[in-house]
Amino acid sequence: GLNAALFYENKDPRTFVSLVPTSAHSGDGIGNLIGLLVELSQTLLARSLAQCNELRAQVMEVKALPGMGTTIDVILINGTLKEGDTIIVPGGVKILGKDLEKTLAGLPLLVAHADDEIPVLRDQLVQELKLLDQLVQELKLLDQLVQELKQTLSSFKLEDKGVYVQASTLGSLEALLEFLRSSKVPYSGINIGPVHKKDVMKASAMLDHDPQYAVVLAFDVKVERDSQEMADSLGVRVFSAEIIYHLFDAFTKYREEYKKAKQDEYKNIAVFPVKLRILPQFIFNSRDPIVMGVTVEAGVLHQGTPLCVPGKAFVDIGVVTSIEMNHKTVDSAKKGQEICIKIEAIPGEAPKMFGRHFEATDFLVSKITRASIDALKNWFRDEMQKSDWQLIMELKNTFEII
């Protein structure tokens, strides 16, 4: 066996083999491993490092200096450059000091020790130039593809409020967007490739507009570790899957849970629109609590609905605490149904009385506000019918709500 110790605890590298913990998943420890290799190379292996006398150099810059003419800045990688050496540089230079302005920065500088080496070295530089030209063409093609991709991405219609969509390829992105469009899920941002921190930052913009859409849908792409950490700290949800339906199901479940939480939060603010006609033959108790029969003329009546009388200066008569239909307690009543309701006084206010504060000829309506209308729009829209919204518009005019 081998004597081993963790590298940061190893005080005698000659006796104990240093162990460096690494992670192939996150990349942790790779920097420590490289650092240890460099340290050992410069200490224990310093005398064993191979050296070569053959000159290798790199041209970095071509410039003109006052009093010296055209010069080139060169990095010596190996060997020694001596006065009198013949150098070969891209541009056809044969003699030191002449035609240096034709030199191309970034290409190798070669030294010819004999005349018969010059054609060989020249051919070598020609090959370098060909490779460089090929690289330039490939970079131009890559830039063209990037521009085409940006143009394609910009052609997708984005919403002001929506999720952020990330996919592995353009084809998979188009498939996911089409699926979201048919499922009526809006999207405000799109991208291709792994989820980076910049993508999370873009998705976090929804936190200030509509937090339910502060979501990244990552389809068949990697979510970087630092990106996930940033998402967790900002409050952005990241859903990742390799199948569209799995991704959509995860988002749908989250959206339903979010909506349910918001409905619980706003249930005491949301007031459904309703208009009631009093049945004078069914007045069972005229005061504290008021118990009477009514017909739902429009809208839906829910338990907890505050009622007022527009015909009597919008007097508040109380809150519906019980609804009975055919001698059975129900949670709500719809248009056309005849029901018996119990109305209790609003806490802190004097109880109102039938016959004094309102009459049988008066209509009772739910007392809506701007806040209650917004709550219905945002979190209870699915429970509203077209006729309910028409009643909302009527009551808005009645209450003069802007």
Contacts in CASP RR format, 6 or more apart in sequence:
PFRMAT RR
TARGET T0000
AUTHOR 0000-0000-0000
METHOD contacts of the structure
MODEL  1
GLNAALFYENKDPRTFVSLVPTSAHSGDGIGNLIGLLVELSQTLLARSLA
QCNELRAQVMEVKALPGMGTTIDVILINGTLKEGDTIIVPGGVKILGKDL
EKTLAGLPLLVAHADDEIPVLRDQLVQELKLLDQLVQELKLLDQLVQELK
QTLSSFKLEDKGVYVQASTLGSLEALLEFLRSSKVPYSGINIGPVHKKDV
MKASAMLDHDPQYAVVLAFDVKVERDSQEMADSLGVRVFSAEIIYHLFDA
FTKYREEYKKAKQDEYKNIAVFPVKLRILPQFIFNSRDPIVMGVTVEAGV
LHQGTPLCVPGKAFVDIGVVTSIEMNHKTVDSAKKGQEICIKIEAIPGEA
PKMFGRHFEATDFLVSKITRASIDALKNWFRDEMQKSDWQLIMELKNTFE
II
2 17 0 8 1.000
3 15 0 8 1.000
3 16 0 8 1.000
3 17 0 8 1.000
4 16 0 8 1.000
4 17 0 8 1.000
4 18 0 8 1.000
4 19 0 8 1.000
5 16 0 8 1.000
5 17 0 8 1.000
5 18 0 8 1.000
5 19 0 8 1.000
6 18 0 8 1.000
6 19 0 8 1.000
6 21 0 8 1.000
7 18 0 8 1.000
7 19 0 8 1.000
7 20 0 8 1.000
7 32 0 8 1.000
7 36 0 8 1.000
10 16 0 8 1.000
10 18 0 8 1.000
13 40 0 8 1.000
13 44 0 8 1.000
14 44 0 8 1.000
18 36 0 8 1.000
20 29 0 8 1.000
20 32 0 8 1.000
20 33 0 8 1.000
20 36 0 8 1.000
21 28 0 8 1.000
21 29 0 8 1.000
22 28 0 8 1.000
22 29 0 8 1.000
22 30 0 8 1.000
22 32 0 8 1.000
22 33 0 8 1.000
23 29 0 8 1.000
26 225 0 8 1.000
41 49 0 8 1.000
51 78 0 8 1.000
52 78 0 8 1.000
52 79 0 8 1.000
53 78 0 8 1.000
53 79 0 8 1.000
53 80 0 8 1.000
54 78 0 8 1.000
54 79 0 8 1.000
55 76 0 8 1.000
55 78 0 8 1.000
55 79 0 8 1.000
55 80 0 8 1.000
55 81 0 8 1.000
55 85 0 8 1.000
55 111 0 8 1.000
56 76 0 8 1.000
56 77 0 8 1.000
56 78 0 8 1.000
56 79 0 8 1.000
56 108 0 8 1.000
57 74 0 8 1.000
57 75 0 8 1.000
57 76 0 8 1.000
57 77 0 8 1.000
57 81 0 8 1.000
57 108 0 8 1.000
57 109 0 8 1.000
58 74 0 8 1.000
58 75 0 8 1.000
58 77 0 8 1.000
58 106 0 8 1.000
58 107 0 8 1.000
58 108 0 8 1.000
58 109 0 8 1.000
59 72 0 8 1.000
59 73 0 8 1.000
59 74 0 8 1.000
59 89 0 8 1.000
59 90 0 8 1.000
59 103 0 8 1.000
59 104 0 8 1.000
59 105 0 8 1.000
59 106 0 8 1.000
59 107 0 8 1.000
59 108 0 8 1.000
59 109 0 8 1.000
60 72 0 8 1.000
60 73 0 8 1.000
60 74 0 8 1.000
60 75 0 8 1.000
60 105 0 8 1.000
60 106 0 8 1.000
61 72 0 8 1.000
61 73 0 8 1.000
61 105 0 8 1.000
62 70 0 8 1.000
62 71 0 8 1.000
62 72 0 8 1.000
62 73 0 8 1.000
62 100 0 8 1.000
62 101 0 8 1.000
62 103 0 8 1.000
62 105 0 8 1.000
63 70 0 8 1.000
63 71 0 8 1.000
63 72 0 8 1.000
63 73 0 8 1.000
64 70 0 8 1.000
64 71 0 8 1.000
64 101 0 8 1.000
65 71 0 8 1.000
70 97 0 8 1.000
70 100 0 8 1.000
70 101 0 8 1.000
71 100 0 8 1.000
72 89 0 8 1.000
72 100 0 8 1.000
72 103 0 8 1.000
72 105 0 8 1.000
72 109 0 8 1.000
74 81 0 8 1.000
74 109 0 8 1.000
81 87 0 8 1.000
81 111 0 8 1.000
84 96 0 8 1.000
85 96 0 8 1.000
85 111 0 8 1.000
86 94 0 8 1.000
86 95 0 8 1.000
86 96 0 8 1.000
86 111 0 8 1.000
86 112 0 8 1.000
86 118 0 8 1.000
87 93 0 8 1.000
87 96 0 8 1.000
87 109 0 8 1.000
87 110 0 8 1.000
87 111 0 8 1.000
87 112 0 8 1.000
88 94 0 8 1.000
88 109 0 8 1.000
88 110 0 8 1.000
88 111 0 8 1.000
88 112 0 8 1.000
88 118 0 8 1.000
88 121 0 8 1.000
88 122 0 8 1.000
88 125 0 8 1.000
89 100 0 8 1.000
89 103 0 8 1.000
89 104 0 8 1.000
89 107 0 8 1.000
89 109 0 8 1.000
89 110 0 8 1.000
89 125 0 8 1.000
90 103 0 8 1.000
90 104 0 8 1.000
90 107 0 8 1.000
90 125 0 8 1.000
90 128 0 8 1.000
90 129 0 8 1.000
91 99 0 8 1.000
91 102 0 8 1.000
91 103 0 8 1.000
91 104 0 8 1.000
91 125 0 8 1.000
92 99 0 8 1.000
92 102 0 8 1.000
92 122 0 8 1.000
92 125 0 8 1.000
93 99 0 8 1.000
93 100 0 8 1.000
93 102 0 8 1.000
93 103 0 8 1.000
94 118 0 8 1.000
104 129 0 8 1.000
107 125 0 8 1.000
107 128 0 8 1.000
107 129 0 8 1.000
107 132 0 8 1.000
108 125 0 8 1.000
108 128 0 8 1.000
110 121 0 8 1.000
110 124 0 8 1.000
110 125 0 8 1.000
112 118 0 8 1.000
112 121 0 8 1.000
149 170 0 8 1.000
149 192 0 8 1.000
152 170 0 8 1.000
153 190 0 8 1.000
153 191 0 8 1.000
153 192 0 8 1.000
156 177 0 8 1.000
156 190 0 8 1.000
158 187 0 8 1.000
158 188 0 8 1.000
158 189 0 8 1.000
158 190 0 8 1.000
159 186 0 8 1.000
159 187 0 8 1.000
159 188 0 8 1.000
160 188 0 8 1.000
160 209 0 8 1.000
161 186 0 8 1.000
161 188 0 8 1.000
161 206 0 8 1.000
161 209 0 8 1.000
161 210 0 8 1.000
161 213 0 8 1.000
162 185 0 8 1.000
162 186 0 8 1.000
162 187 0 8 1.000
162 188 0 8 1.000
162 189 0 8 1.000
162 206 0 8 1.000
162 210 0 8 1.000
162 213 0 8 1.000
163 180 0 8 1.000
163 185 0 8 1.000
163 186 0 8 1.000
163 187 0 8 1.000
163 188 0 8 1.000
163 189 0 8 1.000
163 203 0 8 1.000
163 206 0 8 1.000
163 213 0 8 1.000
163 215 0 8 1.000
163 216 0 8 1.000
163 217 0 8 1.000
163 251 0 8 1.000
164 187 0 8 1.000
164 188 0 8 1.000
164 189 0 8 1.000
164 190 0 8 1.000
164 191 0 8 1.000
164 199 0 8 1.000
164 202 0 8 1.000
164 203 0 8 1.000
164 206 0 8 1.000
164 215 0 8 1.000
164 216 0 8 1.000
164 217 0 8 1.000
165 173 0 8 1.000
165 176 0 8 1.000
165 177 0 8 1.000
165 180 0 8 1.000
165 187 0 8 1.000
165 189 0 8 1.000
165 190 0 8 1.000
165 191 0 8 1.000
165 216 0 8 1.000
165 217 0 8 1.000
165 219 0 8 1.000
166 190 0 8 1.000
166 191 0 8 1.000
166 192 0 8 1.000
166 193 0 8 1.000
166 194 0 8 1.000
166 195 0 8 1.000
166 199 0 8 1.000
166 216 0 8 1.000
166 217 0 8 1.000
166 218 0 8 1.000
166 219 0 8 1.000
166 221 0 8 1.000
167 173 0 8 1.000
167 176 0 8 1.000
167 190 0 8 1.000
167 192 0 8 1.000
167 193 0 8 1.000
167 219 0 8 1.000
167 220 0 8 1.000
167 221 0 8 1.000
168 192 0 8 1.000
168 193 0 8 1.000
168 219 0 8 1.000
168 220 0 8 1.000
168 221 0 8 1.000
169 192 0 8 1.000
170 192 0 8 1.000
172 219 0 8 1.000
172 220 0 8 1.000
173 190 0 8 1.000
173 192 0 8 1.000
173 219 0 8 1.000
175 244 0 8 1.000
176 217 0 8 1.000
176 219 0 8 1.000
176 244 0 8 1.000
176 247 0 8 1.000
177 187 0 8 1.000
177 190 0 8 1.000
179 244 0 8 1.000
179 248 0 8 1.000
180 186 0 8 1.000
180 187 0 8 1.000
180 217 0 8 1.000
180 248 0 8 1.000
183 248 0 8 1.000
185 248 0 8 1.000
185 251 0 8 1.000
186 213 0 8 1.000
187 217 0 8 1.000
188 205 0 8 1.000
188 206 0 8 1.000
188 213 0 8 1.000
189 202 0 8 1.000
189 203 0 8 1.000
191 199 0 8 1.000
193 221 0 8 1.000
194 221 0 8 1.000
194 222 0 8 1.000
194 223 0 8 1.000
194 224 0 8 1.000
194 227 0 8 1.000
195 216 0 8 1.000
195 218 0 8 1.000
195 221 0 8 1.000
195 222 0 8 1.000
195 223 0 8 1.000
195 224 0 8 1.000
195 227 0 8 1.000
195 238 0 8 1.000
195 240 0 8 1.000
196 224 0 8 1.000
196 227 0 8 1.000
197 224 0 8 1.000
197 226 0 8 1.000
197 227 0 8 1.000
197 230 0 8 1.000
199 216 0 8 1.000
199 227 0 8 1.000
200 216 0 8 1.000
200 227 0 8 1.000
200 230 0 8 1.000
200 231 0 8 1.000
200 234 0 8 1.000
200 236 0 8 1.000
200 238 0 8 1.000
201 230 0 8 1.000
203 214 0 8 1.000
203 215 0 8 1.000
203 216 0 8 1.000
203 231 0 8 1.000
203 236 0 8 1.000
204 214 0 8 1.000
204 234 0 8 1.000
204 235 0 8 1.000
204 236 0 8 1.000
206 213 0 8 1.000
206 214 0 8 1.000
206 215 0 8 1.000
207 214 0 8 1.000
207 234 0 8 1.000
207 235 0 8 1.000
207 236 0 8 1.000
212 255 0 8 1.000
212 258 0 8 1.000
212 259 0 8 1.000
212 262 0 8 1.000
214 234 0 8 1.000
214 235 0 8 1.000
214 236 0 8 1.000
214 237 0 8 1.000
215 236 0 8 1.000
215 237 0 8 1.000
215 238 0 8 1.000
215 239 0 8 1.000
215 251 0 8 1.000
215 254 0 8 1.000
216 223 0 8 1.000
216 231 0 8 1.000
216 236 0 8 1.000
216 237 0 8 1.000
216 238 0 8 1.000
216 239 0 8 1.000
217 239 0 8 1.000
217 247 0 8 1.000
217 251 0 8 1.000
218 238 0 8 1.000
218 239 0 8 1.000
218 240 0 8 1.000
218 241 0 8 1.000
218 247 0 8 1.000
219 240 0 8 1.000
219 241 0 8 1.000
219 242 0 8 1.000
219 244 0 8 1.000
219 247 0 8 1.000
220 241 0 8 1.000
220 242 0 8 1.000
221 240 0 8 1.000
223 238 0 8 1.000
223 240 0 8 1.000
227 238 0 8 1.000
228 238 0 8 1.000
230 236 0 8 1.000
231 237 0 8 1.000
231 238 0 8 1.000
237 254 0 8 1.000
239 247 0 8 1.000
239 250 0 8 1.000
239 251 0 8 1.000
239 254 0 8 1.000
240 247 0 8 1.000
241 247 0 8 1.000
241 250 0 8 1.000
259 379 0 8 1.000
262 378 0 8 1.000
262 379 0 8 1.000
263 270 0 8 1.000
263 379 0 8 1.000
263 380 0 8 1.000
266 375 0 8 1.000
266 378 0 8 1.000
266 379 0 8 1.000
266 380 0 8 1.000
269 371 0 8 1.000
269 372 0 8 1.000
269 375 0 8 1.000
270 372 0 8 1.000
270 375 0 8 1.000
270 376 0 8 1.000
270 379 0 8 1.000
270 380 0 8 1.000
271 305 0 8 1.000
271 306 0 8 1.000
271 366 0 8 1.000
271 367 0 8 1.000
271 368 0 8 1.000
271 369 0 8 1.000
271 372 0 8 1.000
271 376 0 8 1.000
272 299 0 8 1.000
272 300 0 8 1.000
272 301 0 8 1.000
272 302 0 8 1.000
272 305 0 8 1.000
272 366 0 8 1.000
272 376 0 8 1.000
272 380 0 8 1.000
272 383 0 8 1.000
272 384 0 8 1.000
272 388 0 8 1.000
273 298 0 8 1.000
273 299 0 8 1.000
273 300 0 8 1.000
273 365 0 8 1.000
273 366 0 8 1.000
273 368 0 8 1.000
273 388 0 8 1.000
273 391 0 8 1.000
273 392 0 8 1.000
273 395 0 8 1.000
274 296 0 8 1.000
274 298 0 8 1.000
274 299 0 8 1.000
274 300 0 8 1.000
274 301 0 8 1.000
274 302 0 8 1.000
274 305 0 8 1.000
274 365 0 8 1.000
274 366 0 8 1.000
274 391 0 8 1.000
275 296 0 8 1.000
275 297 0 8 1.000
275 298 0 8 1.000
275 299 0 8 1.000
275 363 0 8 1.000
275 364 0 8 1.000
275 365 0 8 1.000
275 391 0 8 1.000
276 294 0 8 1.000
276 295 0 8 1.000
276 296 0 8 1.000
276 297 0 8 1.000
276 301 0 8 1.000
276 307 0 8 1.000
276 341 0 8 1.000
276 363 0 8 1.000
276 364 0 8 1.000
276 365 0 8 1.000
277 294 0 8 1.000
277 295 0 8 1.000
277 297 0 8 1.000
277 363 0 8 1.000
278 292 0 8 1.000
278 293 0 8 1.000
278 294 0 8 1.000
278 360 0 8 1.000
278 361 0 8 1.000
278 362 0 8 1.000
278 363 0 8 1.000
278 364 0 8 1.000
279 292 0 8 1.000
279 293 0 8 1.000
279 294 0 8 1.000
279 295 0 8 1.000
279 338 0 8 1.000
280 360 0 8 1.000
282 292 0 8 1.000
282 293 0 8 1.000
282 340 0 8 1.000
283 291 0 8 1.000
283 292 0 8 1.000
283 293 0 8 1.000
283 354 0 8 1.000
283 360 0 8 1.000
284 291 0 8 1.000
284 292 0 8 1.000
284 293 0 8 1.000
284 340 0 8 1.000
285 291 0 8 1.000
285 292 0 8 1.000
286 353 0 8 1.000
286 354 0 8 1.000
286 355 0 8 1.000
287 351 0 8 1.000
287 352 0 8 1.000
287 353 0 8 1.000
287 354 0 8 1.000
288 344 0 8 1.000
288 345 0 8 1.000
288 351 0 8 1.000
288 353 0 8 1.000
289 321 0 8 1.000
289 342 0 8 1.000
289 343 0 8 1.000
289 344 0 8 1.000
289 345 0 8 1.000
289 351 0 8 1.000
290 317 0 8 1.000
290 318 0 8 1.000
290 342 0 8 1.000
290 343 0 8 1.000
290 352 0 8 1.000
290 353 0 8 1.000
290 354 0 8 1.000
291 340 0 8 1.000
291 341 0 8 1.000
291 342 0 8 1.000
291 343 0 8 1.000
292 340 0 8 1.000
292 341 0 8 1.000
292 343 0 8 1.000
292 354 0 8 1.000
293 338 0 8 1.000
293 339 0 8 1.000
293 340 0 8 1.000
293 341 0 8 1.000
294 338 0 8 1.000
294 339 0 8 1.000
294 340 0 8 1.000
294 341 0 8 1.000
294 364 0 8 1.000
295 336 0 8 1.000
295 337 0 8 1.000
295 338 0 8 1.000
295 339 0 8 1.000
296 333 0 8 1.000
296 334 0 8 1.000
296 335 0 8 1.000
296 336 0 8 1.000
296 337 0 8 1.000
296 338 0 8 1.000
296 339 0 8 1.000
297 335 0 8 1.000
297 336 0 8 1.000
297 363 0 8 1.000
298 335 0 8 1.000
298 387 0 8 1.000
298 391 0 8 1.000
299 334 0 8 1.000
299 335 0 8 1.000
299 385 0 8 1.000
299 387 0 8 1.000
299 388 0 8 1.000
299 391 0 8 1.000
300 332 0 8 1.000
300 333 0 8 1.000
300 334 0 8 1.000
300 335 0 8 1.000
300 388 0 8 1.000
301 320 0 8 1.000
301 323 0 8 1.000
301 332 0 8 1.000
301 333 0 8 1.000
301 339 0 8 1.000
301 341 0 8 1.000
301 366 0 8 1.000
302 320 0 8 1.000
302 331 0 8 1.000
302 332 0 8 1.000
303 320 0 8 1.000
303 321 0 8 1.000
303 322 0 8 1.000
303 323 0 8 1.000
303 331 0 8 1.000
303 332 0 8 1.000
304 319 0 8 1.000
304 320 0 8 1.000
304 321 0 8 1.000
305 319 0 8 1.000
305 320 0 8 1.000
305 366 0 8 1.000
306 316 0 8 1.000
306 318 0 8 1.000
306 319 0 8 1.000
306 320 0 8 1.000
306 346 0 8 1.000
306 366 0 8 1.000
306 367 0 8 1.000
307 316 0 8 1.000
307 317 0 8 1.000
307 318 0 8 1.000
307 319 0 8 1.000
307 320 0 8 1.000
307 343 0 8 1.000
307 364 0 8 1.000
307 365 0 8 1.000
307 366 0 8 1.000
307 367 0 8 1.000
308 314 0 8 1.000
308 315 0 8 1.000
308 316 0 8 1.000
308 317 0 8 1.000
308 364 0 8 1.000
308 365 0 8 1.000
308 366 0 8 1.000
308 367 0 8 1.000
309 315 0 8 1.000
309 317 0 8 1.000
309 357 0 8 1.000
309 358 0 8 1.000
309 362 0 8 1.000
309 363 0 8 1.000
309 364 0 8 1.000
309 365 0 8 1.000
310 363 0 8 1.000
310 365 0 8 1.000
310 398 0 8 1.000
311 358 0 8 1.000
311 362 0 8 1.000
311 363 0 8 1.000
312 357 0 8 1.000
312 358 0 8 1.000
312 362 0 8 1.000
314 367 0 8 1.000
314 399 0 8 1.000
315 352 0 8 1.000
315 357 0 8 1.000
315 358 0 8 1.000
316 346 0 8 1.000
316 349 0 8 1.000
316 352 0 8 1.000
316 367 0 8 1.000
317 343 0 8 1.000
317 352 0 8 1.000
317 357 0 8 1.000
317 358 0 8 1.000
317 364 0 8 1.000
318 343 0 8 1.000
318 344 0 8 1.000
318 345 0 8 1.000
318 346 0 8 1.000
318 349 0 8 1.000
318 352 0 8 1.000
319 343 0 8 1.000
319 344 0 8 1.000
319 346 0 8 1.000
320 341 0 8 1.000
320 342 0 8 1.000
320 343 0 8 1.000
321 342 0 8 1.000
321 343 0 8 1.000
321 344 0 8 1.000
322 329 0 8 1.000
322 341 0 8 1.000
322 342 0 8 1.000
323 329 0 8 1.000
323 330 0 8 1.000
323 331 0 8 1.000
323 332 0 8 1.000
323 333 0 8 1.000
323 339 0 8 1.000
323 340 0 8 1.000
323 341 0 8 1.000
324 330 0 8 1.000
324 339 0 8 1.000
324 340 0 8 1.000
324 341 0 8 1.000
325 333 0 8 1.000
325 337 0 8 1.000
325 338 0 8 1.000
325 339 0 8 1.000
325 340 0 8 1.000
330 339 0 8 1.000
333 339 0 8 1.000
335 387 0 8 1.000
345 351 0 8 1.000
345 352 0 8 1.000
352 358 0 8 1.000
358 364 0 8 1.000
365 395 0 8 1.000
365 398 0 8 1.000
366 395 0 8 1.000
367 399 0 8 1.000
368 392 0 8 1.000
368 395 0 8 1.000
368 396 0 8 1.000
368 399 0 8 1.000
368 401 0 8 1.000
369 399 0 8 1.000
369 401 0 8 1.000
370 401 0 8 1.000
370 402 0 8 1.000
373 392 0 8 1.000
373 396 0 8 1.000
373 401 0 8 1.000
376 384 0 8 1.000
376 392 0 8 1.000
395 401 0 8 1.000
END
